[in-house]
Amino acid sequence: MTAELVRGQNHPLSRSRLEIRVSAGTPVVTVAALGDEDGRIHGTEWVAHPGAPTRPGLEVSRQAAADHRLAVDLDALADTVHRVGVLLALPADGPGPARFGAVAAPFVAVTGLDGTEAASYTITGLEAETAVIALELYRRQGAWKVRAVGQGYAGGLAELFTDQALPQARQLADSIEEAVTRSLARSVQAPPPRPSDGDRSRRTATATPAHHPDQSTGTAPQGAPGPVPPAYGGGPAGPPGQGGPQPAYPAGAADPSAAATGGPIDYSHPRRQSAAPPPPPPTAPPAPPGQPARPVAGDATGWSMEERLYNQVWGMFEDLARTTAAYRSAVDFAESRMDKELEQTLSDPRGRIGGRADAAREAARARQAQLVDRAREALDRDLAQLVAEAEVVEPALPPAYARWDNPVWHAYRVPMEIPMALRLGDLRLPEADGIRIPMLLRLPLERGLWIDSGRTDALDESFTDTHDMRRLAMETAVTHAARLLAVYPAGEFTVHVVDPAGSGAGSLLPLTHSGVLAAPPAQGAAGVADVLGRLTQRVDLVQMALRGGAADALPPGFDPSQQLLVVNDFPHGFDDRAVNQLRYLADEGPSAGVHLMLVADREESAGYGPLLDPLWRSLLRLTPVADSHLADPWVGHAWTYEPPLVPPGSQVLQQVLTRVAEARRTGRS
């Protein structure tokens, strides 16, 4: 039976390997601090945090999220450790409120690895606090217990660490904030939540209240105040299949992108439902007892096959993240256990006499190898199931989710409705190199994209020429723009290109020759100023209409389609005014249907100093070559991103763009 603790209450723990699950109404940072018998933290190396997520016996998340799972192995802790404090803090630059009193009370649960809950604690009574000691695990007379603490600090982690007598309190708090800021800039957009009741079946969280990164457990988003144009805002939810604007986040999840000056922004997309979706229809007979379930495309819940496939892909993504995390944790435990056994052996002078030391070393290494082999067997079993699932899911994906080599593109027709999401590439982990997880981004875009044309750590000697890198980056941007054009209904998506020096002319040929651009690529400082001025004015008009509650008062002939601005070779051709306009479009554009795709090398804009740091953080960084820079929203693995390349010699891009251009001319899909 679960013990529901109140402040100050304790409860015995019967297991040594635990998970501590944190659910909050907004993204929070989790930190685990080790203490001695007096509760003293001896130094920064005694603290596990996003910048240093693993310590012996501990692993915390690398990023801020509304849902966390901390791994604790009490047997792997050093003998000098007698306390483990679980700390929560609101990120200073996060999207949520600035104090715990403005969000739902955080909930913390201590569970076994099988999900069985031992104790839970709801942290109530918080007001102006921005950091809190949620609970602590402590050793008493050889046994471990958990105590509900709930001690809050208005001064954040710096004040908390200072109160714990940590000499480097301010420096450690600053380094944690810096690590969280980096993770927010590189994290993959959070998926729909999964139920917290232990059910591993693939389904959306609209079925039960659940928690997941970057989404809260508060009320459903209400949208921006006043009437909202259908192209960008929320409206009343219609019945399934009618494609009316619906809340972008499921019921029970608050929009993490709430504006600081008003209500939450509703980045809506068609057919999102606020009621529980129906379960998937039975499509395959049950597997024999003791055998894994036969994989079936669309075995997640959803109102349509598209939504079921979307949720299934996210389920595969989470399964691979967590099974890899379990494997890595087991390997780390085996290594730490072997090191501890060797240390104990060598600390006894009698053990170094004769062959006893050699025998002890061999025994420790054998036990370590046995643990690693068991972990690898479990990982291989899970990977085999995921490979089988990927083999049936990939061919069933619709065009918006499919790779360019998928035969579904040969039968492509301009769609009548906007899809739920768009594939931006693939993600993989080194332990599962044969599995590619589609990277799906919800539509409409909620943040801009940055195609990095600078050098990355993944580049080999064949990419020493910066010109080649810029060409690849622009070709990647064209591929992304072409897919966006292809998945929107005719006339509902418009692409503008700014190419100040004309250096991207060759890469832009698929767009310019097909006639899908709104106008020829703008060149020179005058062209940059003209395009930015028009799009900035558009954002201003939409925002004034929304704030004034007069969405129908937009000028006659106003183009209601979504707008994408592709900027090549930034900051070449940009003066200070143009740079400020670009920052404005990156911040305010998505809520008005204006999106940014920046092709740039960050080092070339170093002359602006920290002025452009918010711009880079607001964009999702993608690369034209494979690179390990994205993190998942569950455990924060560094995933290798692979861009969506068109097969060599394939004409699929030209064929798709030709059909898009024809549909734009005729007004038919």
PEFENTA-V520256 format. One record per helix or strand of 3 or more residues. SS is the DSSP state (2 for helix, 1 for strand). FROM is the first residue (numbers start at 1). LEN is the number of residues. If there is no record, write none. Layout:
BEGIN
{{SS & FROM & LEN} {SS & FROM & LEN}}
END
This chain:
BEGIN
{{1 & 3 & 3} {1 & 10 & 3} {1 & 17 & 19} {2 & 44 & 3} {1 & 47 & 3} {1 & 65 & 9} {2 & 74 & 3} {1 & 83 & 8} {2 & 100 & 3} {1 & 107 & 6} {1 & 117 & 6} {1 & 131 & 10} {1 & 143 & 11} {2 & 156 & 8} {2 & 169 & 18} {2 & 305 & 43} {2 & 349 & 4} {2 & 356 & 41} {2 & 399 & 3} {2 & 407 & 5} {1 & 421 & 9} {1 & 432 & 11} {1 & 449 & 4} {2 & 461 & 3} {2 & 466 & 22} {1 & 493 & 7} {2 & 509 & 6} {2 & 524 & 24} {2 & 551 & 3} {1 & 562 & 9} {2 & 576 & 13} {2 & 590 & 3} {1 & 594 & 7} {2 & 602 & 17} {1 & 620 & 4} {1 & 627 & 5} {1 & 638 & 6} {2 & 652 & 15}}
END
